[in-house]
Amino acid sequence: MDRIRNSYQAMCRSMAGGWTTMAASLGLSKDALENRVYERKGQSVDVHLALQMQANSGTQLFAEAIAAESGGVFIEVPEFEIPGDEEIQAVYMDLVEEVGRLAREWRDVTADGEVDARERARLEEIREAICTKVTRVNQLTFAVFCRPEVKA
């Protein structure tokens, strides 16, 4: 749960004016916000407040923390114009290249029978890139090939 609290703190720090500005944007005093974030006096940040903090800070920190806490990753779904088939193929080829990169990296980091923290971080970075590209391929495919009633 530290990740979630850390996301609250980071969202406050990310705003110009920090905690004071975040509190004001939520209609709270700085002390009231701190009491919720640090769970003082039986208070806590509820999901609605966390989402408002995320919106006010212009970040995705809360979503990323929830995903990480749940054992996953947050992948933003970007807005885009209806692509052509060529764009889908280009993203798909990027995905294939990323999978090849994972295979090479996996072979290298497991060669000595142990994966250290640095090697694990490299594998995690590639995993996130693959997840993002798979999501992108699907989005583009659905945008081009699904009937309008199925796109939602």
N, C-alpha and C positions, 0 to 999 in steps of 0.2 A: 504493500500500500504506500510505501515511500515514493514510488514513481508518481502516483496520483497527487500526493501532497507537493512533490517537487514540481509537477506541472502547474499547480495553482501558483506557487511562488514564482516560477519562470514567467507565467502569463502576466503577473503583476509587474515584474521587473521589465518586461518587454514593452510596456506602455511608457510613453514620454510622461514623466512625472511619477512613475513607479506606482507604489502601493496607494498613495494618496489619490492619484488620478483614477486608478482602478476602482477604489472604494467609492469615489464620487460618481463614477459612471454607473455604478450599481445602486446608487441611492443609499449608501452606507457610510458610516464613519470609518476611518482607517482602523481604529480599535475594533470595531464590530467585524470588519473583514478579517483582521488578524485572528480574532477569537474563533471565527469559523474555520479558517485555514488550519490553525494549530489546535483545533478542537478543544478550546478552553470553555469552561462554564457550561459543558454539555452541548455546545453548539457544533455544527459541522456544515460543510458545503454540500448542498444537495445538487442533483444532476442538473436541474434547471439553472441554478446559479453558476455552476461550472461551465455550462454551455454558453451562458451569457458572458462570462469572463473570457472564454475562448473567442467569441465573436468580437468582443470589445478590444481584445489584444491583437486581433487579426492573425492568430496563429492556429495551429492544429494540435497544440501540445496536449490538451486533455484527451482528444481522440487517440493520439499516439500512446499516451500513458495507459488508457483503458485497453487498447489492443495489446500492448506489451504485457500488461498485468494478466491478460487472458491467454497469453501464450502465442499471440499473433503479431501481425504488423498492420499498421494503418497505411492504406494505399489511396491516395487522393484520386478521385475520378474527375479528370479535367474536362472542361467544356471544349467543344470543337465543332467545326463545320462538318457537314457530311463529306466523308473522304472518298477518294477514288480507290479502286482495287489496288492500284500501285502503292498507295500509302500503307494499306494493310500488309501487303507483301513485304514492304521495307521494314515495318515493325516486326513482322514475323521472322525475317532474316536476322534482325538484331537479337531477337529472342534465341534463335538457334545458336548464334555466336556466343551469347551469354551462357547457354548450357554447355557449350564446348569449353568456355573459360572455367566453368565450375568443374568439369571433368579433369582438366589439366591441374587446376589448383588443388582439387581433392587428392589427386595422385601425388602431388608434391608434398602436401602437408601430412599425409598419412604414411609416407615412405619410411619414416623413422619409428613408426609405431606409436606416436604420440602427437596430439594436437595441442599446441600451447595457446595462450590467450591471444596472441597476435594473429596466429593462423586461424583460430576460431573466428576472430573479428572479420578476417578476409572472407571466410566462407559465408558468414552471416551477411556481409555486404553484397555478395553475389546472389544469395538467396533472395534478398529484398529486391534487387534489380530484376531477377527473373519473375518474381511475383508481380512487380509493376508492369513488366512487359506483357505477361500473360493477360493481365487485366486490360491493358491497352488494346491488345489484339482482339479480345472479346468485345470491348466497347465499339471498336471500329467495325467489326464484323456485324454486330447487331444493328448498328446505325445504317449500314449499307444493305444488309440482306434480310432483315426482319420486316414483316408487315407492320404498319403503324400501330395496330392494336396490340401487338406483341412486345413492342419496344419498352413499354412502361414496366 
